[in-house]
Amino acid sequence: MGDTKHIIASRVRTLREEQGWSQAEFGQIAGLSRVQICRFEAEEGNLTLRNLDKILDGLGLTIENLFDEHPRNGRDDAREMPER
């Protein structure tokens, strides 16, 4: 689990920094506190799926495109796809 946590935390930190957001700014965007973002990026404690979803929403991503080289806003794309 440690490797998975490290990989996700590192990727989120990289994407946040690419946007030029501080932890406090990103926390506000994602609906989490700066402390929660800091603890997540430092790999402290356990991340709930609810908070992971908030982080992904804040980045405009889905879990599927979190690791794309050039991630696109998958949430909007998913909303535009016709239902089967």
PDB file of N, CA, C and O in Angstrom:
ATOM      1  N   MET A   1       0.834  -1.200   0.000  1.00  0.00           N
ATOM      2  CA  MET A   1       0.000   0.000   0.000  1.00  0.00           C
ATOM      3  C   MET A   1       0.863   1.243   0.000  1.00  0.00           C
ATOM      4  O   MET A   1       0.472   2.266  -0.562  1.00  0.00           O
ATOM      5  N   GLY A   2       2.030   1.177   0.619  1.00  0.00           N
ATOM      6  CA  GLY A   2       2.903   2.336   0.698  1.00  0.00           C
ATOM      7  C   GLY A   2       3.302   2.871  -0.663  1.00  0.00           C
ATOM      8  O   GLY A   2       3.340   4.084  -0.871  1.00  0.00           O
ATOM      9  N   ASP A   3       3.603   1.963  -1.598  1.00  0.00           N
ATOM     10  CA  ASP A   3       3.987   2.400  -2.940  1.00  0.00           C
ATOM     11  C   ASP A   3       2.829   3.093  -3.647  1.00  0.00           C
ATOM     12  O   ASP A   3       3.026   4.113  -4.308  1.00  0.00           O
ATOM     13  N   THR A   4       1.645   2.555  -3.516  1.00  0.00           N
ATOM     14  CA  THR A   4       0.470   3.154  -4.149  1.00  0.00           C
ATOM     15  C   THR A   4       0.217   4.542  -3.591  1.00  0.00           C
ATOM     16  O   THR A   4      -0.034   5.486  -4.340  1.00  0.00           O
ATOM     17  N   LYS A   5       0.283   4.660  -2.278  1.00  0.00           N
ATOM     18  CA  LYS A   5       0.070   5.950  -1.621  1.00  0.00           C
ATOM     19  C   LYS A   5       1.110   6.962  -2.107  1.00  0.00           C
ATOM     20  O   LYS A   5       0.777   8.112  -2.394  1.00  0.00           O
ATOM     21  N   HIS A   6       2.360   6.534  -2.196  1.00  0.00           N
ATOM     22  CA  HIS A   6       3.438   7.421  -2.646  1.00  0.00           C
ATOM     23  C   HIS A   6       3.213   7.870  -4.094  1.00  0.00           C
ATOM     24  O   HIS A   6       3.372   9.047  -4.418  1.00  0.00           O
ATOM     25  N   ILE A   7       2.848   6.940  -4.942  1.00  0.00           N
ATOM     26  CA  ILE A   7       2.645   7.253  -6.361  1.00  0.00           C
ATOM     27  C   ILE A   7       1.511   8.261  -6.538  1.00  0.00           C
ATOM     28  O   ILE A   7       1.657   9.237  -7.273  1.00  0.00           O
ATOM     29  N   ILE A   8       0.384   8.028  -5.867  1.00  0.00           N
ATOM     30  CA  ILE A   8      -0.762   8.929  -6.003  1.00  0.00           C
ATOM     31  C   ILE A   8      -0.448  10.293  -5.409  1.00  0.00           C
ATOM     32  O   ILE A   8      -0.747  11.318  -6.022  1.00  0.00           O
ATOM     33  N   ALA A   9       0.155  10.319  -4.218  1.00  0.00           N
ATOM     34  CA  ALA A   9       0.484  11.597  -3.569  1.00  0.00           C
ATOM     35  C   ALA A   9       1.456  12.407  -4.419  1.00  0.00           C
ATOM     36  O   ALA A   9       1.294  13.619  -4.563  1.00  0.00           O
ATOM     37  N   SER A  10       2.457  11.748  -4.980  1.00  0.00           N
ATOM     38  CA  SER A  10       3.436  12.446  -5.822  1.00  0.00           C
ATOM     39  C   SER A  10       2.786  13.017  -7.074  1.00  0.00           C
ATOM     40  O   SER A  10       3.086  14.139  -7.482  1.00  0.00           O
ATOM     41  N   ARG A  11       1.901  12.243  -7.676  1.00  0.00           N
ATOM     42  CA  ARG A  11       1.240  12.702  -8.902  1.00  0.00           C
ATOM     43  C   ARG A  11       0.333  13.894  -8.620  1.00  0.00           C
ATOM     44  O   ARG A  11       0.324  14.862  -9.380  1.00  0.00           O
ATOM     45  N   VAL A  12      -0.426  13.828  -7.535  1.00  0.00           N
ATOM     46  CA  VAL A  12      -1.305  14.938  -7.176  1.00  0.00           C
ATOM     47  C   VAL A  12      -0.479  16.181  -6.878  1.00  0.00           C
ATOM     48  O   VAL A  12      -0.834  17.273  -7.320  1.00  0.00           O
ATOM     49  N   ARG A  13       0.616  16.037  -6.134  1.00  0.00           N
ATOM     50  CA  ARG A  13       1.480  17.182  -5.822  1.00  0.00           C
ATOM     51  C   ARG A  13       2.014  17.813  -7.106  1.00  0.00           C
ATOM     52  O   ARG A  13       2.006  19.036  -7.250  1.00  0.00           O
ATOM     53  N   THR A  14       2.476  16.981  -8.034  1.00  0.00           N
ATOM     54  CA  THR A  14       3.001  17.483  -9.307  1.00  0.00           C
ATOM     55  C   THR A  14       1.931  18.258 -10.071  1.00  0.00           C
ATOM     56  O   THR A  14       2.193  19.356 -10.563  1.00  0.00           O
ATOM     57  N   LEU A  15       0.735  17.699 -10.174  1.00  0.00           N
ATOM     58  CA  LEU A  15      -0.342  18.364 -10.910  1.00  0.00           C
ATOM     59  C   LEU A  15      -0.768  19.658 -10.225  1.00  0.00           C
ATOM     60  O   LEU A  15      -1.060  20.648 -10.896  1.00  0.00           O
ATOM     61  N   ARG A  16      -0.806  19.658  -8.892  1.00  0.00           N
ATOM     62  CA  ARG A  16      -1.156  20.881  -8.145  1.00  0.00           C
ATOM     63  C   ARG A  16      -0.119  21.965  -8.417  1.00  0.00           C
ATOM     64  O   ARG A  16      -0.469  23.112  -8.696  1.00  0.00           O
ATOM     65  N   GLU A  17       1.152  21.600  -8.337  1.00  0.00           N
ATOM     66  CA  GLU A  17       2.226  22.572  -8.562  1.00  0.00           C
ATOM     67  C   GLU A  17       2.227  23.085  -9.997  1.00  0.00           C
ATOM     68  O   GLU A  17       2.526  24.256 -10.231  1.00  0.00           O
ATOM     69  N   GLU A  18       1.897  22.228 -10.963  1.00  0.00           N
ATOM     70  CA  GLU A  18       1.814  22.666 -12.360  1.00  0.00           C
ATOM     71  C   GLU A  18       0.740  23.735 -12.543  1.00  0.00           C
ATOM     72  O   GLU A  18       0.861  24.592 -13.418  1.00  0.00           O
ATOM     73  N   GLN A  19      -0.299  23.690 -11.734  1.00  0.00           N
ATOM     74  CA  GLN A  19      -1.353  24.706 -11.779  1.00  0.00           C
ATOM     75  C   GLN A  19      -0.938  25.979 -11.039  1.00  0.00           C
ATOM     76  O   GLN A  19      -1.605  27.008 -11.150  1.00  0.00           O
ATOM     77  N   GLY A  20       0.159  25.910 -10.287  1.00  0.00           N
ATOM     78  CA  GLY A  20       0.622  27.072  -9.532  1.00  0.00           C
ATOM     79  C   GLY A  20      -0.152  27.299  -8.244  1.00  0.00           C
ATOM     80  O   GLY A  20      -0.138  28.403  -7.700  1.00  0.00           O
ATOM     81  N   TRP A  21      -0.828  26.263  -7.749  1.00  0.00           N
ATOM     82  CA  TRP A  21      -1.632  26.388  -6.544  1.00  0.00           C
ATOM     83  C   TRP A  21      -0.832  26.026  -5.305  1.00  0.00           C
ATOM     84  O   TRP A  21      -0.078  25.052  -5.306  1.00  0.00           O
ATOM     85  N   SER A  22      -0.996  26.804  -4.258  1.00  0.00           N
ATOM     86  CA  SER A  22      -0.458  26.418  -2.953  1.00  0.00           C
ATOM     87  C   SER A  22      -1.352  25.307  -2.404  1.00  0.00           C
ATOM     88  O   SER A  22      -2.420  25.029  -2.949  1.00  0.00           O
ATOM     89  N   GLN A  23      -0.905  24.684  -1.329  1.00  0.00           N
ATOM     90  CA  GLN A  23      -1.741  23.661  -0.700  1.00  0.00           C
ATOM     91  C   GLN A  23      -3.045  24.276  -0.196  1.00  0.00           C
ATOM     92  O   GLN A  23      -4.106  23.659  -0.293  1.00  0.00           O
ATOM     93  N   ALA A  24      -2.963  25.484   0.339  1.00  0.00           N
ATOM     94  CA  ALA A  24      -4.167  26.164   0.844  1.00  0.00           C
ATOM     95  C   ALA A  24      -5.136  26.474  -0.297  1.00  0.00           C
ATOM     96  O   ALA A  24      -6.341  26.261  -0.166  1.00  0.00           O
ATOM     97  N   GLU A  25      -4.608  26.979  -1.417  1.00  0.00           N
ATOM     98  CA  GLU A  25      -5.468  27.288  -2.568  1.00  0.00           C
ATOM     99  C   GLU A  25      -6.133  26.024  -3.099  1.00  0.00           C
ATOM    100  O   GLU A  25      -7.332  26.009  -3.378  1.00  0.00           O
ATOM    101  N   PHE A  26      -5.345  24.973  -3.233  1.00  0.00           N
ATOM    102  CA  PHE A  26      -5.904  23.730  -3.751  1.00  0.00           C
ATOM    103  C   PHE A  26      -6.914  23.134  -2.777  1.00  0.00           C
ATOM    104  O   PHE A  26      -7.939  22.595  -3.195  1.00  0.00           O
ATOM    105  N   GLY A  27      -6.630  23.230  -1.492  1.00  0.00           N
ATOM    106  CA  GLY A  27      -7.584  22.749  -0.498  1.00  0.00           C
ATOM    107  C   GLY A  27      -8.926  23.443  -0.635  1.00  0.00           C
ATOM    108  O   GLY A  27      -9.977  22.810  -0.537  1.00  0.00           O
ATOM    109  N   GLN A  28      -8.883  24.740  -0.862  1.00  0.00           N
ATOM    110  CA  GLN A  28     -10.118  25.509  -1.031  1.00  0.00           C
ATOM    111  C   GLN A  28     -10.866  25.056  -2.291  1.00  0.00           C
ATOM    112  O   GLN A  28     -12.089  24.915  -2.275  1.00  0.00           O
ATOM    113  N   ILE A  29     -10.136  24.833  -3.363  1.00  0.00           N
ATOM    114  CA  ILE A  29     -10.734  24.374  -4.619  1.00  0.00           C
ATOM    115  C   ILE A  29     -11.362  22.989  -4.447  1.00  0.00           C
ATOM    116  O   ILE A  29     -12.456  22.724  -4.945  1.00  0.00           O
ATOM    117  N   ALA A  30     -10.650  22.114  -3.735  1.00  0.00           N
ATOM    118  CA  ALA A  30     -11.098  20.727  -3.576  1.00  0.00           C
ATOM    119  C   ALA A  30     -12.098  20.535  -2.439  1.00  0.00           C
ATOM    120  O   ALA A  30     -12.703  19.470  -2.314  1.00  0.00           O
ATOM    121  N   GLY A  31     -12.270  21.559  -1.617  1.00  0.00           N
ATOM    122  CA  GLY A  31     -13.184  21.424  -0.487  1.00  0.00           C
ATOM    123  C   GLY A  31     -12.566  20.707   0.696  1.00  0.00           C
ATOM    124  O   GLY A  31     -13.265  20.079   1.491  1.00  0.00           O
ATOM    125  N   LEU A  32     -11.237  20.807   0.807  1.00  0.00           N
ATOM    126  CA  LEU A  32     -10.500  20.214   1.918  1.00  0.00           C
ATOM    127  C   LEU A  32      -9.651  21.295   2.569  1.00  0.00           C
ATOM    128  O   LEU A  32      -9.461  22.368   1.996  1.00  0.00           O
ATOM    129  N   SER A  33      -9.147  21.022   3.749  1.00  0.00           N
ATOM    130  CA  SER A  33      -8.293  22.001   4.416  1.00  0.00           C
ATOM    131  C   SER A  33      -6.856  21.891   3.910  1.00  0.00           C
ATOM    132  O   SER A  33      -6.465  20.877   3.331  1.00  0.00           O
ATOM    133  N   ARG A  34      -6.077  22.946   4.137  1.00  0.00           N
ATOM    134  CA  ARG A  34      -4.656  22.916   3.790  1.00  0.00           C
ATOM    135  C   ARG A  34      -3.973  21.776   4.523  1.00  0.00           C
ATOM    136  O   ARG A  34      -3.106  21.105   3.962  1.00  0.00           O
ATOM    137  N   VAL A  35      -4.355  21.553   5.770  1.00  0.00           N
ATOM    138  CA  VAL A  35      -3.753  20.483   6.569  1.00  0.00           C
ATOM    139  C   VAL A  35      -4.037  19.118   5.939  1.00  0.00           C
ATOM    140  O   VAL A  35      -3.155  18.259   5.899  1.00  0.00           O
ATOM    141  N   GLN A  36      -5.248  18.915   5.454  1.00  0.00           N
ATOM    142  CA  GLN A  36      -5.578  17.643   4.802  1.00  0.00           C
ATOM    143  C   GLN A  36      -4.742  17.440   3.540  1.00  0.00           C
ATOM    144  O   GLN A  36      -4.254  16.338   3.289  1.00  0.00           O
ATOM    145  N   ILE A  37      -4.576  18.489   2.752  1.00  0.00           N
ATOM    146  CA  ILE A  37      -3.751  18.391   1.540  1.00  0.00           C
ATOM    147  C   ILE A  37      -2.302  18.118   1.925  1.00  0.00           C
ATOM    148  O   ILE A  37      -1.645  17.270   1.322  1.00  0.00           O
ATOM    149  N   CYS A  38      -1.808  18.828   2.919  1.00  0.00           N
ATOM    150  CA  CYS A  38      -0.432  18.648   3.386  1.00  0.00           C
ATOM    151  C   CYS A  38      -0.208  17.214   3.860  1.00  0.00           C
ATOM    152  O   CYS A  38       0.777  16.581   3.479  1.00  0.00           O
ATOM    153  N   ARG A  39      -1.109  16.704   4.682  1.00  0.00           N
ATOM    154  CA  ARG A  39      -0.982  15.333   5.200  1.00  0.00           C
ATOM    155  C   ARG A  39      -1.044  14.311   4.065  1.00  0.00           C
ATOM    156  O   ARG A  39      -0.306  13.325   4.074  1.00  0.00           O
ATOM    157  N   PHE A  40      -1.919  14.545   3.094  1.00  0.00           N
ATOM    158  CA  PHE A  40      -2.015  13.636   1.958  1.00  0.00           C
ATOM    159  C   PHE A  40      -0.711  13.621   1.173  1.00  0.00           C
ATOM    160  O   PHE A  40      -0.183  12.553   0.865  1.00  0.00           O
ATOM    161  N   GLU A  41      -0.189  14.801   0.849  1.00  0.00           N
ATOM    162  CA  GLU A  41       1.040  14.877   0.062  1.00  0.00           C
ATOM    163  C   GLU A  41       2.243  14.340   0.828  1.00  0.00           C
ATOM    164  O   GLU A  41       3.201  13.861   0.222  1.00  0.00           O
ATOM    165  N   ALA A  42       2.200  14.417   2.158  1.00  0.00           N
ATOM    166  CA  ALA A  42       3.284  13.891   2.994  1.00  0.00           C
ATOM    167  C   ALA A  42       3.085  12.399   3.289  1.00  0.00           C
ATOM    168  O   ALA A  42       3.885  11.784   3.993  1.00  0.00           O
ATOM    169  N   GLU A  43       2.015  11.834   2.743  1.00  0.00           N
ATOM    170  CA  GLU A  43       1.692  10.418   2.910  1.00  0.00           C
ATOM    171  C   GLU A  43       1.445  10.050   4.369  1.00  0.00           C
ATOM    172  O   GLU A  43       1.792   8.954   4.810  1.00  0.00           O
ATOM    173  N   GLU A  44       0.847  10.972   5.108  1.00  0.00           N
ATOM    174  CA  GLU A  44       0.514  10.735   6.509  1.00  0.00           C
ATOM    175  C   GLU A  44      -0.962  10.371   6.614  1.00  0.00           C
ATOM    176  O   GLU A  44      -1.801  10.948   5.923  1.00  0.00           O
ATOM    177  N   GLY A  45      -1.268   9.432   7.464  1.00  0.00           N
ATOM    178  CA  GLY A  45      -2.660   9.042   7.666  1.00  0.00           C
ATOM    179  C   GLY A  45      -3.207   8.277   6.477  1.00  0.00           C
ATOM    180  O   GLY A  45      -2.479   7.927   5.549  1.00  0.00           O
ATOM    181  N   ASN A  46      -4.488   8.029   6.526  1.00  0.00           N
ATOM    182  CA  ASN A  46      -5.163   7.285   5.461  1.00  0.00           C
ATOM    183  C   ASN A  46      -6.081   8.214   4.682  1.00  0.00           C
ATOM    184  O   ASN A  46      -6.819   9.010   5.262  1.00  0.00           O
ATOM    185  N   LEU A  47      -6.025   8.104   3.393  1.00  0.00           N
ATOM    186  CA  LEU A  47      -6.882   8.894   2.515  1.00  0.00           C
ATOM    187  C   LEU A  47      -8.181   8.134   2.283  1.00  0.00           C
ATOM    188  O   LEU A  47      -8.165   6.974   1.873  1.00  0.00           O
ATOM    189  N   THR A  48      -9.290   8.786   2.545  1.00  0.00           N
ATOM    190  CA  THR A  48     -10.576   8.146   2.265  1.00  0.00           C
ATOM    191  C   THR A  48     -10.893   8.275   0.779  1.00  0.00           C
ATOM    192  O   THR A  48     -10.369   9.154   0.093  1.00  0.00           O
ATOM    193  N   LEU A  49     -11.744   7.402   0.300  1.00  0.00           N
ATOM    194  CA  LEU A  49     -12.173   7.500  -1.096  1.00  0.00           C
ATOM    195  C   LEU A  49     -12.931   8.794  -1.336  1.00  0.00           C
ATOM    196  O   LEU A  49     -12.838   9.380  -2.414  1.00  0.00           O
ATOM    197  N   ARG A  50     -13.675   9.239  -0.344  1.00  0.00           N
ATOM    198  CA  ARG A  50     -14.405  10.514  -0.466  1.00  0.00           C
ATOM    199  C   ARG A  50     -13.419  11.666  -0.691  1.00  0.00           C
ATOM    200  O   ARG A  50     -13.640  12.512  -1.557  1.00  0.00           O
ATOM    201  N   ASN A  51     -12.331  11.698   0.090  1.00  0.00           N
ATOM    202  CA  ASN A  51     -11.361  12.782  -0.071  1.00  0.00           C
ATOM    203  C   ASN A  51     -10.565  12.640  -1.362  1.00  0.00           C
ATOM    204  O   ASN A  51     -10.214  13.644  -1.982  1.00  0.00           O
ATOM    205  N   LEU A  52     -10.276  11.409  -1.776  1.00  0.00           N
ATOM    206  CA  LEU A  52      -9.613  11.217  -3.066  1.00  0.00           C
ATOM    207  C   LEU A  52     -10.504  11.750  -4.181  1.00  0.00           C
ATOM    208  O   LEU A  52     -10.015  12.384  -5.116  1.00  0.00           O
ATOM    209  N   ASP A  53     -11.790  11.500  -4.089  1.00  0.00           N
ATOM    210  CA  ASP A  53     -12.727  12.004  -5.095  1.00  0.00           C
ATOM    211  C   ASP A  53     -12.738  13.535  -5.104  1.00  0.00           C
ATOM    212  O   ASP A  53     -12.805  14.142  -6.173  1.00  0.00           O
ATOM    213  N   LYS A  54     -12.674  14.159  -3.936  1.00  0.00           N
ATOM    214  CA  LYS A  54     -12.619  15.623  -3.860  1.00  0.00           C
ATOM    215  C   LYS A  54     -11.337  16.150  -4.499  1.00  0.00           C
ATOM    216  O   LYS A  54     -11.358  17.160  -5.202  1.00  0.00           O
ATOM    217  N   ILE A  55     -10.232  15.469  -4.254  1.00  0.00           N
ATOM    218  CA  ILE A  55      -8.950  15.872  -4.841  1.00  0.00           C
ATOM    219  C   ILE A  55      -9.019  15.762  -6.363  1.00  0.00           C
ATOM    220  O   ILE A  55      -8.603  16.675  -7.075  1.00  0.00           O
ATOM    221  N   LEU A  56      -9.540  14.653  -6.853  1.00  0.00           N
ATOM    222  CA  LEU A  56      -9.668  14.475  -8.303  1.00  0.00           C
ATOM    223  C   LEU A  56     -10.604  15.514  -8.903  1.00  0.00           C
ATOM    224  O   LEU A  56     -10.326  16.057  -9.973  1.00  0.00           O
ATOM    225  N   ASP A  57     -11.714  15.795  -8.220  1.00  0.00           N
ATOM    226  CA  ASP A  57     -12.628  16.846  -8.694  1.00  0.00           C
ATOM    227  C   ASP A  57     -11.909  18.187  -8.763  1.00  0.00           C
ATOM    228  O   ASP A  57     -12.072  18.936  -9.726  1.00  0.00           O
ATOM    229  N   GLY A  58     -11.118  18.488  -7.744  1.00  0.00           N
ATOM    230  CA  GLY A  58     -10.381  19.749  -7.713  1.00  0.00           C
ATOM    231  C   GLY A  58      -9.414  19.883  -8.874  1.00  0.00           C
ATOM    232  O   GLY A  58      -9.183  20.978  -9.387  1.00  0.00           O
ATOM    233  N   LEU A  59      -8.854  18.755  -9.281  1.00  0.00           N
ATOM    234  CA  LEU A  59      -7.934  18.746 -10.420  1.00  0.00           C
ATOM    235  C   LEU A  59      -8.682  18.604 -11.748  1.00  0.00           C
ATOM    236  O   LEU A  59      -8.088  18.732 -12.819  1.00  0.00           O
ATOM    237  N   GLY A  60      -9.988  18.340 -11.671  1.00  0.00           N
ATOM    238  CA  GLY A  60     -10.777  18.139 -12.885  1.00  0.00           C
ATOM    239  C   GLY A  60     -10.479  16.824 -13.563  1.00  0.00           C
ATOM    240  O   GLY A  60     -10.570  16.717 -14.786  1.00  0.00           O
ATOM    241  N   LEU A  61     -10.120  15.810 -12.773  1.00  0.00           N
ATOM    242  CA  LEU A  61      -9.712  14.525 -13.328  1.00  0.00           C
ATOM    243  C   LEU A  61     -10.574  13.389 -12.815  1.00  0.00           C
ATOM    244  O   LEU A  61     -11.326  13.536 -11.852  1.00  0.00           O
ATOM    245  N   THR A  62     -10.446  12.257 -13.479  1.00  0.00           N
ATOM    246  CA  THR A  62     -10.999  11.001 -12.989  1.00  0.00           C
ATOM    247  C   THR A  62      -9.816  10.129 -12.593  1.00  0.00           C
ATOM    248  O   THR A  62      -8.673  10.426 -12.940  1.00  0.00           O
ATOM    249  N   ILE A  63     -10.090   9.069 -11.876  1.00  0.00           N
ATOM    250  CA  ILE A  63      -9.014   8.151 -11.511  1.00  0.00           C
ATOM    251  C   ILE A  63      -8.393   7.543 -12.771  1.00  0.00           C
ATOM    252  O   ILE A  63      -7.204   7.224 -12.795  1.00  0.00           O
ATOM    253  N   GLU A  64      -9.201   7.389 -13.808  1.00  0.00           N
ATOM    254  CA  GLU A  64      -8.708   6.794 -15.047  1.00  0.00           C
ATOM    255  C   GLU A  64      -7.650   7.652 -15.735  1.00  0.00           C
ATOM    256  O   GLU A  64      -6.714   7.116 -16.328  1.00  0.00           O
ATOM    257  N   ASN A  65      -7.787   8.989 -15.665  1.00  0.00           N
ATOM    258  CA  ASN A  65      -6.809   9.819 -16.380  1.00  0.00           C
ATOM    259  C   ASN A  65      -5.829  10.533 -15.458  1.00  0.00           C
ATOM    260  O   ASN A  65      -5.112  11.433 -15.896  1.00  0.00           O
ATOM    261  N   LEU A  66      -5.791  10.144 -14.193  1.00  0.00           N
ATOM    262  CA  LEU A  66      -4.852  10.752 -13.247  1.00  0.00           C
ATOM    263  C   LEU A  66      -3.409  10.594 -13.700  1.00  0.00           C
ATOM    264  O   LEU A  66      -2.588  11.481 -13.469  1.00  0.00           O
ATOM    265  N   PHE A  67      -3.092   9.475 -14.340  1.00  0.00           N
ATOM    266  CA  PHE A  67      -1.707   9.202 -14.705  1.00  0.00           C
ATOM    267  C   PHE A  67      -1.405   9.412 -16.183  1.00  0.00           C
ATOM    268  O   PHE A  67      -0.324   9.054 -16.651  1.00  0.00           O
ATOM    269  N   ASP A  68      -2.351   9.988 -16.921  1.00  0.00           N
ATOM    270  CA  ASP A  68      -2.070  10.339 -18.313  1.00  0.00           C
ATOM    271  C   ASP A  68      -0.938  11.355 -18.351  1.00  0.00           C
ATOM    272  O   ASP A  68      -0.814  12.192 -17.457  1.00  0.00           O
ATOM    273  N   GLU A  69      -0.114  11.278 -19.390  1.00  0.00           N
ATOM    274  CA  GLU A  69       0.996  12.224 -19.514  1.00  0.00           C
ATOM    275  C   GLU A  69       0.482  13.658 -19.568  1.00  0.00           C
ATOM    276  O   GLU A  69       1.045  14.546 -18.928  1.00  0.00           O
ATOM    277  N   HIS A  70      -0.564  13.880 -20.317  1.00  0.00           N
ATOM    278  CA  HIS A  70      -1.200  15.197 -20.408  1.00  0.00           C
ATOM    279  C   HIS A  70      -2.669  15.012 -20.044  1.00  0.00           C
ATOM    280  O   HIS A  70      -3.525  14.911 -20.922  1.00  0.00           O
ATOM    281  N   PRO A  71      -2.958  14.968 -18.732  1.00  0.00           N
ATOM    282  CA  PRO A  71      -4.337  14.676 -18.328  1.00  0.00           C
ATOM    283  C   PRO A  71      -5.313  15.720 -18.837  1.00  0.00           C
ATOM    284  O   PRO A  71      -5.007  16.911 -18.887  1.00  0.00           O
ATOM    285  N   ARG A  72      -6.482  15.254 -19.212  1.00  0.00           N
ATOM    286  CA  ARG A  72      -7.539  16.148 -19.643  1.00  0.00           C
ATOM    287  C   ARG A  72      -8.669  16.053 -18.637  1.00  0.00           C
ATOM    288  O   ARG A  72      -8.700  15.149 -17.802  1.00  0.00           O
ATOM    289  N   ASN A  73      -9.563  16.960 -18.720  1.00  0.00           N
ATOM    290  CA  ASN A  73     -10.670  16.994 -17.783  1.00  0.00           C
ATOM    291  C   ASN A  73     -11.648  15.874 -18.107  1.00  0.00           C
ATOM    292  O   ASN A  73     -12.583  16.064 -18.884  1.00  0.00           O
ATOM    293  N   GLY A  74     -11.433  14.726 -17.517  1.00  0.00           N
ATOM    294  CA  GLY A  74     -12.263  13.557 -17.768  1.00  0.00           C
ATOM    295  C   GLY A  74     -13.649  13.661 -17.188  1.00  0.00           C
ATOM    296  O   GLY A  74     -14.563  12.988 -17.664  1.00  0.00           O
ATOM    297  N   ARG A  75     -13.836  14.484 -16.175  1.00  0.00           N
ATOM    298  CA  ARG A  75     -15.166  14.624 -15.575  1.00  0.00           C
ATOM    299  C   ARG A  75     -16.126  15.224 -16.594  1.00  0.00           C
ATOM    300  O   ARG A  75     -17.244  14.734 -16.750  1.00  0.00           O
ATOM    301  N   ASP A  76     -15.705  16.276 -17.289  1.00  0.00           N
ATOM    302  CA  ASP A  76     -16.570  16.898 -18.295  1.00  0.00           C
ATOM    303  C   ASP A  76     -16.801  15.951 -19.464  1.00  0.00           C
ATOM    304  O   ASP A  76     -17.914  15.850 -19.979  1.00  0.00           O
ATOM    305  N   ASP A  77     -15.735  15.251 -19.883  1.00  0.00           N
ATOM    306  CA  ASP A  77     -15.871  14.311 -20.984  1.00  0.00           C
ATOM    307  C   ASP A  77     -16.883  13.228 -20.635  1.00  0.00           C
ATOM    308  O   ASP A  77     -17.701  12.842 -21.470  1.00  0.00           O
ATOM    309  N   ALA A  78     -16.828  12.742 -19.410  1.00  0.00           N
ATOM    310  CA  ALA A  78     -17.737  11.677 -18.994  1.00  0.00           C
ATOM    311  C   ALA A  78     -19.181  12.170 -19.009  1.00  0.00           C
ATOM    312  O   ALA A  78     -20.092  11.414 -19.346  1.00  0.00           O
ATOM    313  N   ARG A  79     -19.392  13.434 -18.646  1.00  0.00           N
ATOM    314  CA  ARG A  79     -20.749  13.976 -18.642  1.00  0.00           C
ATOM    315  C   ARG A  79     -21.296  14.128 -20.061  1.00  0.00           C
ATOM    316  O   ARG A  79     -22.508  14.071 -20.264  1.00  0.00           O
ATOM    317  N   GLU A  80     -20.422  14.318 -21.031  1.00  0.00           N
ATOM    318  CA  GLU A  80     -20.863  14.541 -22.403  1.00  0.00           C
ATOM    319  C   GLU A  80     -21.113  13.238 -23.167  1.00  0.00           C
ATOM    320  O   GLU A  80     -21.740  13.255 -24.226  1.00  0.00           O
ATOM    321  N   MET A  81     -20.634  12.125 -22.646  1.00  0.00           N
ATOM    322  CA  MET A  81     -20.787  10.860 -23.345  1.00  0.00           C
ATOM    323  C   MET A  81     -22.248  10.416 -23.298  1.00  0.00           C
ATOM    324  O   MET A  81     -22.885  10.501 -22.248  1.00  0.00           O
ATOM    325  N   PRO A  82     -22.777   9.948 -24.411  1.00  0.00           N
ATOM    326  CA  PRO A  82     -24.168   9.475 -24.411  1.00  0.00           C
ATOM    327  C   PRO A  82     -24.305   8.225 -23.555  1.00  0.00           C
ATOM    328  O   PRO A  82     -23.385   7.412 -23.461  1.00  0.00           O
ATOM    329  N   GLU A  83     -25.458   8.089 -22.941  1.00  0.00           N
ATOM    330  CA  GLU A  83     -25.716   6.904 -22.136  1.00  0.00           C
ATOM    331  C   GLU A  83     -26.022   5.732 -23.047  1.00  0.00           C
ATOM    332  O   GLU A  83     -26.557   5.898 -24.143  1.00  0.00           O
ATOM    333  N   ARG A  84     -25.674   4.548 -22.576  1.00  0.00           N
ATOM    334  CA  ARG A  84     -25.910   3.330 -23.364  1.00  0.00           C
ATOM    335  C   ARG A  84     -27.274   2.778 -23.097  1.00  0.00           C
ATOM    336  O   ARG A  84     -27.649   1.756 -23.671  1.00  0.00           O
TER     337      ARG A  84
END
